[in-house]
Amino acid sequence: MRIALVTNLYPPIQTGTAHWTQELARHLSRCGYTVTVIACGAASGPMAPPEIDGAAAVYRLPARRLRASRLLLGFDEFYISNTKANRRRIIDILRERRIQIVHQCGHLLDLTYATPLIARELGIPCVCSIHTVIHFPASRLVDALMKTLDRTIVRHFGPGRYDSLIALDAETRGYIEQTYHHPRTRTVLVSIDDDVLQRMPVESDPPPPFRILSIGHVTRMRSRLDLIAAVERLRNRGTRVEMVIVGKLCDPRPVDYVRARGLENIIRFTGELPRAEVFELARTCHMEAHWITVPGLGTATLEAMALGLPVMAWAFPGLYGDVPLEDGKTLLFATPGDIEQIAGQIERLIQSAPLRRAIGTAGRQLVRNYLSWDTAVLALAAVYGEAVGKPLSVTAAGIAT
């Protein structure tokens, strides 16, 4: 089976979608697929020869980088490349590589609209994985407008043209069913790199003070303002607590809040860090707190769980189907806006080293049992097989077509 992964986001861009696509390419290759990645490059002009990433050939289309703006939540690594010349390049790549199925990874940017048209022209089935919901927390008016466009124009010209849509959790699946009404929606749970599970688990008791790690770009969707306020409340109660926030600073409000409240000595913003440094930083922390304005765990939080760190996130039982997400057992649940509840959940871990160890161990085992790429590839093989019209089976030797 020859598959092409198409995406606007791919490393060195640091986002969950970028890392997920890269790991998907590597694991599909290990299972016997011939994988081609088509992603955005950073320059205009002639396209460079493909890079080799693991066993996958990575083609980077000439692209234009969008300026950071409030509408883009301050993120400065969005690229667009849906041009006539690039559509022709994609067609040539798919023909040259004899692609049998196309998988569009993520639906937020412009290649989402090019991919199904190109696939239809070539008679190739195509699927699209939806990695996030359309959401704009900075403005209710803009949020309402974006959601209206999403269920009308975006639906008909983007996701509605794919043979199947893939959700990465129950929240995203519900969003797909309510917004796009696609008759073939399948769930493939978000998975993480097995290499993280092979690392030695972190110690649950580094020296005090109690240290919180929070990973993810600081945007309007991940401002951490509630989390920062909860940490401030703990500090005011006399608790020795610190927090390290890792990610690009795309929203100035959290930094301004920390300065205005005199919290610089307990809350630190590192900016974006290489992945390896984040893993090492995790070993100096007692927990990880994921923060986003929609329910979900995210790749970074799953990686923290795989390392054995207890985590806190906006989650609920059933978010990952039958995966046993349980408050106080596999992770801690928290609700945006409820600062006292967030502070209380953190206090549970501060007050009990045995609870930290128990949640960290259970979270690591949960990821190992349910959220590995071996499990995801089995589910994807079923989706791909449905799209191409014949079953695919995954064995230790690879994927049989």
Secondary structure, DSSP 8 states (H G I E B T S, - for coil): -EEEEE-S--TTS-SHHHHHHHHHHHHHHHTT-EEEEEEE-S--SS----EEETTEEEEEE--EE----TTTTT----EE---HHHHHHHHHHHHHTT-SEEEEE-SSSTHHHHHHHHHHHHT--EEEEE-S----TT-HHHHHHHHHHIIIIIHHHTGGGSSEEEESSHHHHHHHHHHT--S-EEE----B-HHHHHS----S--SSSEEEEEES-BSGGG--HHHHHHHHHHHHTT--EEEEEES-B--SHHHHHHHHTT-TTTEEEEES--HHHHHHHHTT-SEEE---SSS--HHHHHHHHHTT--EEES--TTTTTTS---BTTTBEE--TT-HHHHHHHHHHHHH-HHHHHHHHHHHHHHHHHHSBHHHHHHHHHHHHHHHHTS--EEETTEEE-
